[in-house]
Amino acid sequence: MIAFLRGVIAVKSPTEILLDVNGIGYRIFISLQTHDHIPGTGEVCQLETEFIVREDGHYLYGFAGKAEHSLFKHLVSVSGVGPKIAISILSSLKPEDLAHHIASANVRILKTIPGVGQKMAERLIVELKDKVSKLTAPADASWLTGSGNQAQDDAIAALTALGFSRQVAEKSIASIVKTTQEPLKTEDMIRLALRQTVK
């Protein structure tokens, strides 16, 4: 079991990083929350990790904080929630906010997360309500909040990877760009698009 990895970020995108650990490159899938919390390309980074073996391959998931890692393990323990959906859920809300909505049985918010419908939202609440109650306090870590066509394309690609249809992703990014005066980074566009879904 790989508990954590420390190395230099060789490649960084909103959904994954390539971490160079003593000359070995590890592809690690991450949430947007972790993406915003870790340093940039060429810098040293340490992530808690979860190694998952499936029929179609072996996958490594990384987390900048213990709260998010703990929530990931809780999420994938729920029937019907795989790692991809779990990462999508974690990308939509901060760990403490997600835990709060589960603990307070807020179906309305949960079912707006890409990949989560009414039944799954209810299942998350039933199976995790008691388990996540201790995570509802504000987290100690402070989660941090190049523009142009490439940034927009990257944002659209990340949203489709998180479960949005291509059409919805393009429409959402176009709306954000049109209504925002200042240039936005890729991660800013993604965060605003996800925020629209939980209003």
N, C-alpha and C positions, 0 to 999 in steps of 0.2 A: 504494500500500500504506500502510495506517495502522499505524505501528509502536507508537504509544502515544497515549493521550488523557489530558488533565488538565483537570478541571473540578469542578463542585459536584454532589454526589449529590442529585438531585431526588426520586427514589424508590428504595427499596432493599428487595429481597425475597431469600429464600434462593437463588433461582435466576437472578435478573437485577437489573440496576440501570438507572436512567435517569440519564445523566450530562449535565448542562448545561454545554456548552463554548461560552462566549461567545454564549449565546442559542440554540444549536442543541442539541437533545436527542438523544443517542445511546443507543439501547437495546442494552445489552451483557449477554450471557449469561455467567454466572459459576458456579464450583463453590462448594460449601460452605466449602472451605478459603479461597478468596479472600473470600467473604462475611464470614468471621470475622476476616479480617486487615485489612479496609478500615474506614474510619471510618463514622459514621452519616449519616443524612439531613441535608442542609444543610452538610456539611463538604466540604473540598477533597480530592480523591482523584486519584491517577495510576495508570493501569493499562497494562501492556503489552497489546497487542491482536493478534488474528488475524482477518482479514477473509476470510470464506469465501463463495463464490458457488456456489449450487446451482440446480437447475432450478426449485425452488419458492420461491426468494427469496435475498436477500443477508443474511448473518448476521455479527454482530460478537461475538467472544468476548474476555473480559478476564481478566487474571491479575495477582495482586499480586506474584508473584515470578518470576524467570527460570527456576527449576527446574521450576515447574509449567507454564510456557509451553513449555519445551523438551519436557517429557513429553507435552503435548497434541499437539505437532507429530509426535512419534514415534508416538503412539497412532493418529492419523488416517491415518498412512502404512500401517498394517496393514490388510490386506484384511478387509472386513466391519466395520470400526470407523469409524463416522461421528462427527461432532462431538458429537451428543447422548449417545452411549454413552461417548465419551471424557470428557465432563464428568461423567457419572455415576460413572465409574471414579475420576476425580480427586476427586470429592466423598466417596468412601468411605474413602480413605486419604491420609495426608500424602504429599507428593511423594517424600521420602526413603524412606518405608516402602514405597510402591508400587514404586519402583525396586529396593529390596532384594528384595521378593518376586518380581519378574520375574527379577532377576539370579540369585537362588538357586533358581529354577524351582519356586516354591511354588504348585503348581496348586491345592492345597486351599483356600488363602486366595483366590486370584484368582477361582476359579469361584463363590465366594459373593457376589461383587459383583453388584448388580442389572444385568442385561443381558449378563453374561459367563457362558458355560457352559464345559463341559469343553474343547470344541474351540477356542473363542476363547482360553481361558486358555493352552492349549498353543501356539496361534499367536502370542500375545503374547510368550511365552518364546522361541520359535524366532526370531522376527524382531527382537526388541528386547533380548535378553539382553546382547549385547555393547555395544549403543548406550547403555544406561542404567547400566552398571556404575559410571561416574564420578559418578553422582548418588546413590549409595547412602549416602554420608557424611551425617551429620546436617546439616540446613539451617541457615544462619546466622540466618534469620528465626525468630522465636518465634511459632508459630501459636497464637492465643488459643482457649481453649475457650469484666414484663407477662405474664403467664401468664393462663390461663383458657381458655374455650371458643374464643375467636378464635385464640389461640396454637396450640391443638390443631388447629383447622381449617387454619391456615396450614401447620403441620407435615405434616399429611396431604396437603395439596395439593402441597407440595414433594416428598414421597416418591413420589407418583404420577407427578410430572413426571420423577423420576429412574428410573422403571421399575417401581416397586412396583404391584401391583394395589391397587385401592381397599380391598378387604376386608383384605388383609394390612397395609396402611398403618394402617387404623383399629384393627386388633387390636394392632399393635405399639405405637402411641401410647397406647392404653387401658391396656396392660400397664405401660408406663413411668410413666404418671400414677399408676396404682394402687400401684406399688411405691416411688415416690419421695415422701418426706415434704415436701420443700421445693418451692415453686413453680418451674416451669421456663420459660425463654424458648423461643421457637419453635426457634431454632438448636440449643439444648441437646437438645430432644426429637429433632430430626432426627439429631443426632450419635449419640445413644444408640441410636436405631433402626438406624442403619447399622452401629454397633459390634456389635449383636446378630447381624448377618448374617455377620460375619467371625470369630466365636468358633469 
